[in-house]
Amino acid sequence: MRLSARVDYALRAVAELALAATSPPRAVLTAEQVARSQGIPPKFLESIMLQLRRAGVVQSQRGPDGGYWLARPAEEINLAEIIRVIDGPLANVRGHRPEDLGYQGPAAALQEVWIALRASEREILESVSVADVATGKLPDRVRDLTADPRAWS
């Protein structure tokens, strides 16, 4: 799996907003605060936040008390949703969905490999919420996978 910088930045920004949501009253963070905290170029983050706002992941308010906050509880927003908002479908091959490909002969089984890969990604990314990331309390399945030293190389 290869994630774009935009996806990485979006996931980090949303995790920052999730953490801010845990401290009553809900904190509203400016894009500048999020950018500074996460080391994200501010102009780049502004365009990402716009995408997330349009998709209903975050809300915003302008003005001196303005900023961004999560549109829903962090427990209801999974990583797959953020990735899809920023980059589109989880798995594609040359810009096509795996089920739309038509391999022939000895390469025919590749289609099933790509579909299995997407299912595996979906299993993890849909099971991890931004709240899980923000608190560091990842699901057992993720912890089990990362406990294997081979996962790190």
N, C-alpha and C positions, 0 to 999 in steps of 0.2 A: 504494500500500500504506500502510495506517495501522496502526502498532503501538501497543498500549496501554502505559501506564506500567509495568504489571506485566511485560510481555514485555521491555521495555527494562531494567528492574531485574534480571530473571532472567538475561538474556544477560550483563549486566555482572557479576553475582555469579558465574556459572559461569566466565566468563573469568578472574576473580580466583582462583577455585579451581584452574583449569587452570594458571595461572602458579605457584601455590603447589605444585602437583604436580611441577613441574620441578626443584625444589630438594631433593636428597636430605638426610635422609629426607623422605618426603612430609609436607608441612605440613598440619596440621589447623587450620582457621581457624574462629573463632567467628563467629556472625552479626554480632555487634557489630564485629568487625574488618573484615569485608566491608562492612558498612554504612558504617563510617567511611571506609574507603578509597575507596568508590565514591559517597559522598554520597547514600546511600539511607536513607529513614526506617527505623529498626531494626524497629519492630513490623510494618511492611509487608513487610520482607524476611523476617521469621520465617514469615509465612504463605506466601510464595513458596517458601521453602526446604522447607516441609512438602509442598507440591505436588510439588516436584522429587524429594523423598525417596520419596514414595508412587509416583512414576513410575519409580523406579529410576535416576535420573540422579545423585543424590548419596546419600551415606550419612552417618549422624551418630552421635555418641556423646555421652552426657550425662556430667556430672561436671566436676571441675576441669581435666582434660586433654581435655575434650570439644570438639566442634565439628563441622565439615562437611568433606567431601572428595568428590571425584568417584568415582562407583561404577565407572566404566570409564575406560580411557585417554582423554584429551582428544581424541585423533585419531579416536576412534570415536563421538564425540557431535557431531552437526551442528546447525546453528542451527535448521533446520526442526523437529527433534525438540523443542527447548526451546519454540519458539513453539506447537507443537501441545499440549504439556503445559499450558501456561499459558492459551492462548486457543482451543484447538480447531483445526479445519481451517484450512489456509492461506488459502483463498479461499472466501468464501460471499457470497451475494447475499440480503439480507433474511433471513439465518439459514438459507438453503438451499444445498446443494451445487449448483454450476452445472449438473451433468448432470441434476439433478432439476427444473430449471425448464422451463417450456413456453411459450415466446414464440410469438406469432402474427404473421402478415403481415409487414410491413416490419421488425419488430423481431426476427424469428426468428434472424437471424445474431448477435444479441447473445450467445446461449448459447455459440457458438463463441469469441467474443471473451473471455468470462469463463473458459472452459476454457483458452484459450491464455495468458491472464494467469496463471492458476494454474500452468500448466506452466513458464512463464518464472520465476516466483517459486521454484518447486520446484527448477529447474535451478541457481539460485544458492544458495539456502538449504541444499540438501542437499549441495552441493559444498564448503561452508565449514564447517570443524570449529571447535570452541571453541579447539583448539590453534592453528589458523590465526589466530584473532582475538587470542589471548593473546600470540602471538609477533610479530604484525604481518606474518606471511608469508602473505598472501592468495593464492588461486589466480590464475593468469594471466588467466582469463576475467573475474574481478572487477576486476583491475587494468586490463584493456583497457577495460571499461565505464566505469570512473571516470576514465580518461585523457581521455575526451571531455568538453570543457568544458560541453556542453549537459546532461550528467548532473547537474551541480551547480546547475542552476536550474530 
